[in-house]
Amino acid sequence: MDRYLLIASTICFLAAVVHTAIELRRAVFHPLRFNFFAIGLGFIFQTAFLSIRGHQLERCPITNLFEVFIFLAWSVALIYMLVGTAYRLSLMGAFTAPLVLLLQGFALIAPIDSRHPVNAPVNSWLEFHASISLVAYGAFALACIAGVMYLLQERQLKTHHLHSIFYHLPPLTNLFAAITRLLWLGFALYTAGIVSGFFTGHPLPRIQVVSAIVLWLLYAAILQARHLKWLAPKRVAALCIIGFSAALALLWGITFTAELHPLP
Amino acid sequence: MNLFCVGLSHHTANVATREQFAGNAAAESIVRQAGCAETLLLTTCNRVEVYAVSDKQVSTDEIARCLTATTDRNTHNYAPPFYRYEDHKCVQHLFRVASGLDSMVVGESEILGQAKKAYESARTSGAVGPYLHRLFQRAFRVAKQVRTHTDIARGAVSVGSVAVELAQRIFGKLSECKVLVLGAGETSERTARALVSRGVTDLRVSNRSLDRARELAQMVGGQAVPFDDWAAQCREIDILLTSTSSETLLLTHDILAPMLRERLDRPLFIIDIAVPRDVDPSVNEMQGVYLYDIDSIRSVAEQSLALRRQQIAAAEAIIANHVIEFVDSISPGSSRRSRTADHSSLDENALRASQL
């Protein structure tokens, strides 16, 4: 049953992606409302899936790589629903949907939904640490998407070759403002996630701690350079993409090592 | 009841011919005297058209005679430059006109305002009855739908509007942008006015002749800056519009580089419409600088027009649906006939679009 919900959710995101592709092909680009509703519906199915899975496990459903991917995809959609429209960046839906589709599609296809019997009692600090960190990843993902949009718009302006999508992308300064806010949001959540990790009462693997702090330092450096105006917006946008790629690699590593060496 | 449209436009007649038939304010009443129950006269710089409903057949020549400003109405054969559309073709033509598909600049929106004005004028004078009322209300709806659901009106097609469009794509709201106009020529003035109309409030003008700078500054609500100080302004401004008659480059990589270091997080949009150019093209390679010379602005305008032309098929499809619905609503059962006819006329329109 829960897997069907996830398939329904994935179909919604696929619909948004296909709709965008068709619109782009026809050089008519009006995906805003459709994409928003498709992502909204997909988000509802995701939430239902995570809720059912959570009740089955009697804990936050992030016990294996499959669930982590779904939770991350849910976080991306959540931040998009909360933040995307508020910044009048609804076109972000056209860019968000492919990322969520990729995450969920991979989770559904790859044989990574291995259920481990978890007998340990629920550690609320550990659950908070893991879930808040994943929501932070969602914000970083959206910053990465805004970065892609920025680079796309910037490239068109530099080369003087304007495509249909140019007229639908937000202005450069608005995109840069959105990148900055998303970075701050993600950084605040990620900081809370790292700090709460020290209260779990379990010794965390050193490699995970070091990697998480390196990632935290990377985002801190981006924000500091942005604040002190040391970096041009284009570089900040590019760093958002690099930062999220590093975050994904770290997430993979953490989940992989957690599955190999589960906490007692 | 016969619904028809008789007119001439930039497609069929040159301006000398068009002006012979434009500006006759009494045309509507004269057309009614010719036996039409309802009439509406649409006159713009590119077209003169009469939309009418009549019980009897009114010839194109009769309508043409009514439109002419001369008193000698009976001696000429006016028909050749005129076109005539009847019934569903008339409906389709009006929908195309209102949507900007028949305009010289495809997708321009001025025609919709002109059509609304013509309708209001005819309604006030009592020349419009229920038939034309429904037709024109539907045409306004169709035009709105076409603009909303296609990119037919997207993109700018003149120097001023391209500059404004690009500035908005870089900065969003222009109300907080600082603009420096370097050189006080006619194109600068028009572009400056376009920027002011979109919310720019901080506008500075610099020219070799300070008096001319003051004059332009006064006209566009800006302030004059001595010509020796213009380069220092690049630290503060967001948009530089330059069109001097200088024979040498005024702004080079070396001049701009130290100033950019102080404003790394703010883009600088440079519009160089001078020939020969005022700004070194290599400036465009610098971080956060977007340089557009007159050729690149023309290229953007051409891309916008090409984009609009790509939208014609989508717009025609919307119009075709509305024509069928409208014709069906006024004469049920005729939709099949009109549908067949629509396809053939759509082919004609597609042919015309390909010739644009």
Interface residues (C-beta under 8 A of the other chain):
Chain A: R26 A27 V28 F29 H30 Q153 L157 K158 H160 H161 L162 S164 F166 Y167 L169 P170 P171 L172 T173 N174 F176 R226 K229 W230 L231 A232 P233 K234
Chain B: T148 H149 T150 D151 R154 G155 L166 Q168 R169 I170 F171 G172 L264 D265 P267 N284 Q287 G288 Y290 Y292 S296 S299 V300 Q303 S304 L307 Q310 Q311 A314
